[in-house]
């Protein structure tokens, strides 16, 4: 079976910088060992507000529970981070008596299978295989990390919505421009959205990230051209416009949690900005989850202010016993 190929945002930009858009069709394998999910000890989770002031899990949850939409930014290969996300989804859906979980990891044309799974006519294994999700972030990552989050959403009265655009359309947008995408009236037009606003800060963040990639790769005096930025930005904004619109549309069915890579969410990133454009009166909170032993935002000034809540995930926060 052909598995969905995972492209971490960092790997995508690095590959693009070095070898161009042909690399976008290949995947990178997560180096992280895929471990089965276990409960977390929320009292040991490192939580800070956007300014880096230490806080607590309970204070954060009370704040998140008070708003209309929560955006969870992740590092895709962070097993402990996914355990934290699972606990947030479980706790908020309990508080809200349900809710809507929208995800970057599932694409709109796959909603028919998600609906069948939620109705009970499709097993979770069949859903995984039909969506080619087994290797979304390393072999077995779907079963270990993502499916348990979907299960929590359903168990606590929620629904699941595929939030992203199909990858071939994202590639087309970057390579050939928006005019090459399906037009109004085409069946595939419902599978994606185009950006509704300009994103100058996002463009600047993207350029800085691409330069950093080349610097890290020891390319001397790295330069990123406007054309390179625009090409990459077109693809990213189809992702973000589609995810933001999906989350906004889902609000008609309840409060929303949206999960995506943190680049799409940090600093009012593309997905959050698109959501706000569609739902300007909604209250929103953003969360960024970062991995690393002893992670602390004071050691990472670039993360300060990136989101309303900052979480450090480490293997140490995982509980040693199963429920």
VOPAGU-2260 file (C-alpha; in pm, 1 decimal, decimal comma):
REM VOPAGU-2260
SITE   aa  ch    i         X         Y         Z
SITE  UNK   A    0       0,0       0,0       0,0
SITE  UNK   A    1     120,2     351,6     -73,9
SITE  UNK   A    2     137,9     536,1     257,4
SITE  UNK   A    3      81,9     907,8     294,5
SITE  UNK   A    4     423,4    1067,0     298,8
SITE  UNK   A    5     497,2    1290,9     597,2
SITE  UNK   A    6     671,4    1621,4     533,9
SITE  UNK   A    7     769,7    1800,9     852,4
SITE  UNK   A    8     761,2    2174,5     795,9
SITE  UNK   A    9    1133,4    2201,9     862,4
SITE  UNK   A   10    1223,1    1918,0     628,9
SITE  UNK   A   11     999,0    2058,5     357,5
SITE  UNK   A   12    1176,1    2394,7     358,3
SITE  UNK   A   13    1517,6    2235,6     370,3
SITE  UNK   A   14    1439,5    2009,4      76,4
SITE  UNK   A   15    1287,5    2296,8    -115,5
SITE  UNK   A   16    1591,3    2512,9     -49,7
SITE  UNK   A   17    1830,2    2248,6    -176,9
SITE  UNK   A   18    1659,9    2052,3    -452,3
SITE  UNK   A   19    1334,5    2223,5    -537,5
SITE  UNK   A   20     972,5    2110,9    -562,9
SITE  UNK   A   21    1037,9    1757,1    -682,2
SITE  UNK   A   22    1130,7    1679,7    -321,1
SITE  UNK   A   23     780,9    1769,4    -207,9
SITE  UNK   A   24     659,1    1427,3    -322,5
SITE  UNK   A   25     899,2    1241,8     -92,5
SITE  UNK   A   26     869,0    1188,3     279,3
SITE  UNK   A   27    1106,0    1207,4     571,1
SITE  UNK   A   28    1097,6     950,1     844,9
SITE  UNK   A   29    1075,1    1066,0    1202,9
SITE  UNK   A   30    1377,3     963,6    1412,2
SITE  UNK   A   31    1157,6     946,2    1719,3
SITE  UNK   A   32    1076,0     602,4    1855,0
SITE  UNK   A   33     702,2     548,0    1823,9
SITE  UNK   A   34     579,5     456,1    2171,1
SITE  UNK   A   35     228,4     358,4    2271,2
SITE  UNK   A   36      28,8     634,5    2444,7
SITE  UNK   A   37      12,3     641,0    2824,1
SITE  UNK   A   38    -147,9     884,6    3068,5
SITE  UNK   A   39      33,3    1201,5    3168,0
SITE  UNK   A   40      76,3    1359,7    3508,0
SITE  UNK   A   41     -62,3    1706,7    3445,8
SITE  UNK   A   42      98,7    1843,4    3762,5
SITE  UNK   A   43     440,5    1779,6    3607,2
SITE  UNK   A   44     369,5    1947,0    3273,5
SITE  UNK   A   45     565,8    2269,4    3224,5
SITE  UNK   A   46     321,8    2552,9    3147,5
SITE  UNK   A   47     398,9    2920,5    3089,4
SITE  UNK   A   48     192,8    3214,4    2969,4
SITE  UNK   A   49     286,7    3397,9    2651,5
SITE  UNK   A   50     540,2    3612,7    2838,5
SITE  UNK   A   51     720,2    3312,6    2987,0
SITE  UNK   A   52     571,7    3350,5    3334,7
SITE  UNK   A   53     532,1    3006,6    3497,6
SITE  UNK   A   54     173,7    2890,5    3538,1
SITE  UNK   A   55     -11,4    2565,3    3598,4
SITE  UNK   A   56    -205,5    2313,0    3396,7
SITE  UNK   A   57    -533,0    2394,8    3574,3
SITE  UNK   A   58    -501,8    2770,1    3514,2
SITE  UNK   A   59    -433,3    2706,7    3144,9
SITE  UNK   A   60    -726,4    2465,5    3110,3
SITE  UNK   A   61    -965,8    2710,6    3277,8
SITE  UNK   A   62    -859,2    2975,3    3028,5
SITE  UNK   A   63    -885,3    2746,6    2725,2
SITE  UNK   A   64   -1228,1    2625,3    2834,8
SITE  UNK   A   65   -1359,2    2983,1    2834,0
SITE  UNK   A   66   -1310,4    3050,1    2460,8
SITE  UNK   A   67   -1469,1    2953,7    2129,1
SITE  UNK   A   68   -1164,0    2810,9    1952,4
SITE  UNK   A   69    -833,2    2662,9    2065,4
SITE  UNK   A   70    -540,8    2613,5    1827,4
SITE  UNK   A   71    -285,8    2349,8    1934,1
SITE  UNK   A   72      53,1    2387,3    1767,4
SITE  UNK   A   73     269,6    2075,0    1771,2
SITE  UNK   A   74     602,2    1934,3    1669,0
SITE  UNK   A   75     482,0    1637,8    1467,3
SITE  UNK   A   76     739,4    1388,7    1595,8
SITE  UNK   A   77     683,8    1469,4    1963,8
SITE  UNK   A   78     530,1    1167,4    2136,2
SITE  UNK   A   79     501,3    1339,1    2474,8
SITE  UNK   A   80     344,6    1639,8    2303,0
SITE  UNK   A   81      75,9    1420,6    2150,6
SITE  UNK   A   82      -1,5    1279,6    2495,3
SITE  UNK   A   83     -47,4    1638,6    2615,0
SITE  UNK   A   84    -274,9    1717,3    2320,5
SITE  UNK   A   85    -482,1    1409,9    2398,1
SITE  UNK   A   86    -532,5    1525,9    2757,4
SITE  UNK   A   87    -628,2    1877,1    2644,7
SITE  UNK   A   88    -885,3    1743,2    2396,4
SITE  UNK   A   89   -1028,6    1506,4    2657,5
SITE  UNK   A   90   -1051,5    1773,8    2927,4
SITE  UNK   A   91   -1197,4    2049,6    2709,7
SITE  UNK   A   92   -1454,7    1823,5    2546,9
SITE  UNK   A   93   -1560,0    1711,6    2895,8
SITE  UNK   A   94   -1597,9    2076,6    2999,9
SITE  UNK   A   95   -1779,4    2170,7    2680,0
SITE  UNK   A   96   -2000,7    1860,4    2665,5
SITE  UNK   A   97   -1860,3    1789,5    2322,1
SITE  UNK   A   98   -1691,4    1996,1    2055,6
SITE  UNK   A   99   -1529,1    1975,6    1714,6
SITE  UNK   A  100   -1176,1    1853,1    1651,5
SITE  UNK   A  101   -1031,3    1970,4    1320,8
SITE  UNK   A  102    -690,9    1851,0    1205,6
SITE  UNK   A  103    -411,1    1928,3     964,2
SITE  UNK   A  104    -346,4    1552,9     942,6
SITE  UNK   A  105    -665,3    1467,0     751,9
SITE  UNK   A  106    -770,8    1610,3     415,2
SITE  UNK   A  107   -1117,2    1728,0     318,5
SITE  UNK   A  108   -1181,5    1464,9      54,4
SITE  UNK   A  109   -1134,2    1204,4     330,7
SITE  UNK   A  110   -1431,4    1330,5     535,1
SITE  UNK   A  111   -1661,1    1064,0     392,2
SITE  UNK   A  112   -1447,4     796,1     557,5
SITE  UNK   A  113   -1424,8     989,2     884,0
SITE  UNK   A  114   -1804,1    1013,1     889,4
SITE  UNK   A  115   -1834,0     638,1     833,8
SITE  UNK   A  116   -1587,3     575,4    1116,8
SITE  UNK   A  117   -1781,2     805,1    1351,1
SITE  UNK   A  118   -2103,6     624,1    1256,6
SITE  UNK   A  119   -1941,9     289,8    1336,2
SITE  UNK   A  120   -1953,6     144,2     985,8
SITE  UNK   A  121   -1576,6     174,9     940,8
SITE  UNK   A  122   -1310,8      49,6    1182,8
SITE  UNK   A  123   -1023,9     269,3    1296,3
SITE  UNK   A  124    -788,1      38,9    1106,8
SITE  UNK   A  125    -989,9      84,3     788,0
SITE  UNK   A  126    -990,5     462,8     840,6
SITE  UNK   A  127    -613,2     460,0     884,6
SITE  UNK   A  128    -558,2     253,3     570,9
SITE  UNK   A  129    -803,1     443,7     348,6
SITE  UNK   A  130    -642,2     775,3     442,8
SITE  UNK   A  131    -288,1     631,9     409,2
SITE  UNK   A  132    -214,5     761,2     757,5
SITE  UNK   A  133     -14,0     478,3     913,5
SITE  UNK   A  134     317,9     651,2     846,6
SITE  UNK   A  135     201,1    1008,6     884,7
SITE  UNK   A  136     498,1    1076,1    1112,0
SITE  UNK   A  137     697,9     756,8    1115,2
SITE  UNK   A  138     582,0     397,9    1090,2
SITE  UNK   A  139     299,3     331,4    1335,4
SITE  UNK   A  140     265,4     694,6    1441,2
SITE  UNK   A  141    -104,1     717,3    1357,0
SITE  UNK   A  142    -208,5     431,8    1583,9
SITE  UNK   A  143      17,0     545,7    1867,4
SITE  UNK   A  144     -25,7     922,2    1857,1
SITE  UNK   A  145    -316,0    1051,0    1648,7
SITE  UNK   A  146    -590,4     788,0    1663,5
SITE  UNK   A  147    -602,9     804,3    2046,1
SITE  UNK   A  148    -677,1    1177,6    2020,7
SITE  UNK   A  149    -960,7    1111,6    1775,5
SITE  UNK   A  150   -1092,6     843,5    2009,8
SITE  UNK   A  151   -1098,1    1086,8    2303,0
SITE  UNK   A  152   -1290,1    1340,7    2095,1
SITE  UNK   A  153   -1559,2    1088,6    2003,2
SITE  UNK   A  154   -1575,5     934,0    2350,4
SITE  UNK   A  155   -1648,8    1275,4    2499,6
SITE  UNK   A  156   -1928,1    1373,1    2261,7
SITE  UNK   A  157   -1722,2    1542,8    1992,2
SITE  UNK   A  158   -1689,9    1510,9    1617,4
SITE  UNK   A  159   -1385,6    1503,5    1391,0
SITE  UNK   A  160   -1340,8    1717,4    1079,9
SITE  UNK   A  161   -1070,1    1679,0     815,5
SITE  UNK   A  162    -920,1    2024,9     801,7
SITE  UNK   A  163    -654,1    2022,1     531,9
SITE  UNK   A  164    -633,1    2050,3     153,7
SITE  UNK   A  165    -524,2    1749,5     -54,7
SITE  UNK   A  166    -147,8    1743,6     -98,0
SITE  UNK   A  167    -153,4    1735,1    -483,5
SITE  UNK   A  168    -350,5    2060,3    -487,6
SITE  UNK   A  169    -106,4    2218,5    -242,5
SITE  UNK   A  170     182,0    2122,3    -471,0
SITE  UNK   A  171       2,2    2263,9    -772,7
SITE  UNK   A  172     -55,3    2595,6    -595,5
SITE  UNK   A  173     312,7    2635,8    -520,2
SITE  UNK   A  174     447,5    2518,8    -851,5
SITE  UNK   A  175     194,6    2664,3   -1096,7
SITE  UNK   A  176       2,6    2930,3    -903,5
SITE  UNK   A  177    -355,0    2955,4    -783,6
SITE  UNK   A  178    -487,2    2993,7   -1137,0
SITE  UNK   A  179    -390,5    2630,5   -1203,5
SITE  UNK   A  180    -618,4    2501,5    -927,2
SITE  UNK   A  181    -972,5    2370,5    -993,0
SITE  UNK   A  182   -1225,3    2643,3   -1067,8
SITE  UNK   A  183   -1564,4    2711,5    -912,1
SITE  UNK   A  184   -1802,1    2436,4   -1017,1
SITE  UNK   A  185   -1534,3    2167,3   -1027,1
SITE  UNK   A  186   -1583,4    1883,6    -778,3
SITE  UNK   A  187   -1236,6    1935,4    -629,7
SITE  UNK   A  188   -1300,4    2303,9    -560,7
SITE  UNK   A  189   -1471,2    2212,0    -232,9
SITE  UNK   A  190   -1150,8    2045,3    -113,1
SITE  UNK   A  191    -953,1    2366,0     -57,6
SITE  UNK   A  192    -974,6    2738,9       9,8
SITE  UNK   A  193    -761,3    3028,8    -102,9
SITE  UNK   A  194    -627,3    3292,9     137,1
SITE  UNK   A  195    -879,3    3560,2     226,5
SITE  UNK   A  196    -628,1    3811,4     365,4
SITE  UNK   A  197    -266,9    3914,6     316,0
SITE  UNK   A  198      -3,4    3766,9     548,7
SITE  UNK   A  199     297,9    4004,3     563,2
SITE  UNK   A  200     428,6    3877,9     899,9
SITE  UNK   A  201     390,7    3518,2     787,5
SITE  UNK   A  202     586,8    3597,6     473,4
SITE  UNK   A  203     863,5    3749,6     683,1
SITE  UNK   A  204     867,1    3448,1     918,1
SITE  UNK   A  205     888,7    3216,3     619,5
SITE  UNK   A  206    1183,4    3402,4     469,9
SITE  UNK   A  207    1365,0    3399,7     805,7
SITE  UNK   A  208    1301,8    3027,6     844,0
SITE  UNK   A  209    1431,1    2946,8     496,1
SITE  UNK   A  210    1745,9    3151,2     559,4
SITE  UNK   A  211    1795,6    2970,2     889,5
SITE  UNK   A  212    1761,1    2634,1     711,4
SITE  UNK   A  213    2037,4    2725,8     469,6
SITE  UNK   A  214    2253,7    2865,2     750,0
SITE  UNK   A  215    2211,1    2543,8     949,0
SITE  UNK   A  216    2313,7    2352,4     637,2
SITE  UNK   A  217    2632,5    2563,1     630,7
SITE  UNK   A  218    2550,0    2732,5     302,3
SITE  UNK   A  219    2768,8    3046,9     304,0
SITE  UNK   A  220    2592,5    3383,8     290,9
SITE  UNK   A  221    2247,3    3230,4     234,8
SITE  UNK   A  222    2009,3    3427,8      19,0
SITE  UNK   A  223    1639,6    3355,2     -32,1
SITE  UNK   A  224    1485,0    3521,6    -335,6
SITE  UNK   A  225    1139,0    3674,1    -348,3
SITE  UNK   A  226    1037,3    3410,1    -603,7
SITE  UNK   A  227    1142,1    3128,9    -370,5
SITE  UNK   A  228     946,8    3279,5     -82,0
SITE  UNK   A  229     635,4    3333,0    -292,8
SITE  UNK   A  230     646,8    2979,8    -432,6
SITE  UNK   A  231     664,2    2826,0     -84,6
SITE  UNK   A  232     415,9    3075,2      56,7
SITE  UNK   A  233     151,4    2990,0    -203,9
SITE  UNK   A  234     154,3    2627,5     -93,3
SITE  UNK   A  235     154,0    2708,4     276,8
SITE  UNK   A  236    -134,3    2950,0     240,3
SITE  UNK   A  237    -352,4    2691,0      68,4
SITE  UNK   A  238    -290,4    2472,6     374,0
SITE  UNK   A  239    -364,8    2759,6     608,5
SITE  UNK   A  240    -663,6    2902,0     424,7
SITE  UNK   A  241    -820,3    2557,2     409,4
SITE  UNK   A  242    -750,2    2477,4     774,3
SITE  UNK   A  243    -867,0    2818,5     896,1
SITE  UNK   A  244   -1185,5    2796,4     691,9
SITE  UNK   A  245   -1248,9    2437,7     804,6
SITE  UNK   A  246   -1222,0    2539,6    1170,0
SITE  UNK   A  247   -1442,1    2844,6    1110,3
SITE  UNK   A  248   -1711,1    2638,2     937,6
SITE  UNK   A  249   -1696,4    2382,7    1218,3
SITE  UNK   A  250   -1795,1    2651,1    1470,5
SITE  UNK   A  251   -2157,0    2608,0    1360,7
SITE  UNK   A  252   -2137,6    2266,7    1529,2
SITE  UNK   A  253   -1973,4    2370,8    1855,0
SITE  UNK   A  254   -1652,0    2496,4    2006,7
SITE  UNK   A  255   -1341,9    2399,6    1815,7
SITE  UNK   A  256    -996,9    2258,8    1878,8
SITE  UNK   A  257    -767,0    2266,5    1576,3
SITE  UNK   A  258    -441,0    2069,5    1567,9
SITE  UNK   A  259    -155,2    2158,3    1332,8
SITE  UNK   A  260     218,4    2209,1    1318,2
SITE  UNK   A  261     312,1    2505,9    1532,4
SITE  UNK   A  262     443,9    2711,2    1237,1
SITE  UNK   A  263      81,8    2741,5    1118,7
SITE  UNK   A  264     -28,4    2871,9    1460,4
SITE  UNK   A  265     256,2    3061,4    1628,8
SITE  UNK   A  266     259,3    3441,4    1607,4
SITE  UNK   A  267     -97,8    3447,9    1477,5
SITE  UNK   A  268      20,0    3221,1    1195,4
SITE  UNK   A  269    -162,3    3163,5     870,5
SITE  UNK   A  270    -424,6    2922,0    1003,2
SITE  UNK   A  271    -517,5    3139,2    1300,9
SITE  UNK   A  272    -523,9    3457,0    1092,7
SITE  UNK   A  273    -752,7    3294,3     835,3
SITE  UNK   A  274    -985,8    3171,4    1110,4
SITE  UNK   A  275   -1001,7    3518,4    1263,0
SITE  UNK   A  276   -1083,4    3666,0     922,6
SITE  UNK   A  277   -1386,0    3435,7     898,2
SITE  UNK   A  278   -1487,9    3459,6    1266,0
SITE  UNK   A  279   -1374,3    3802,8    1392,0
SITE  UNK   A  280   -1598,2    3800,0    1698,6
SITE  UNK   A  281   -1489,4    3456,6    1824,1
SITE  UNK   A  282   -1260,4    3429,8    2124,0
SITE  UNK   A  283    -939,6    3239,4    2045,6
SITE  UNK   A  284    -647,7    3091,7    2236,3
SITE  UNK   A  285    -329,0    2948,3    2091,3
SITE  UNK   A  286     -99,6    2687,2    2243,5
SITE  UNK   A  287     248,3    2586,2    2127,9
SITE  UNK   A  288     398,3    2258,6    2250,4
SITE  UNK   A  289     776,7    2221,4    2225,5
SITE  UNK   A  290     987,2    1915,3    2300,0
SITE  UNK   A  291    1319,1    1872,9    2473,2
SITE  UNK   A  292    1443,6    1762,9    2812,5
SITE  UNK   A  293    1400,5    2048,0    3057,6
SITE  UNK   A  294    1256,5    2278,6    2790,0
SITE  UNK   A  295    1194,7    2627,7    2924,6
SITE  UNK   A  296    1086,0    2933,8    2723,2
SITE  UNK   A  297    1341,9    3153,6    2898,9
SITE  UNK   A  298    1606,5    2956,7    2709,1
SITE  UNK   A  299    1422,7    3015,4    2380,5
SITE  UNK   A  300    1342,5    3386,7    2349,9
SITE  UNK   A  301    1212,5    3333,7    1997,0
SITE  UNK   A  302     920,9    3137,8    2146,2
SITE  UNK   A  303     819,2    3407,5    2393,8
SITE  UNK   A  304     498,2    3564,5    2270,5
SITE  UNK   A  305     452,1    3297,8    2002,0
SITE  UNK   A  306     127,2    3173,5    2157,3
SITE  UNK   A  307    -103,0    3245,7    2449,0
SITE  UNK   A  308      22,0    2934,5    2626,5
SITE  UNK   A  309     363,6    2770,9    2603,5
SITE  UNK   A  310     411,4    2405,0    2699,7
SITE  UNK   A  311     733,4    2210,1    2731,8
SITE  UNK   A  312     695,7    1838,6    2666,5
SITE  UNK   A  313     946,5    1589,2    2799,5
SITE  UNK   A  314     948,1    1214,6    2850,5
SITE  UNK   A  315     939,9    1286,1    3223,1
SITE  UNK   A  316     578,9    1403,6    3219,0
SITE  UNK   A  317     451,6    1062,2    3113,8
SITE  UNK   A  318     287,7     867,1    3393,9
SITE  UNK   A  319     444,2     531,0    3470,0
SITE  UNK   A  320     113,5     347,5    3505,4
SITE  UNK   A  321    -169,2     278,6    3265,1
SITE  UNK   A  322    -526,5     354,1    3378,9
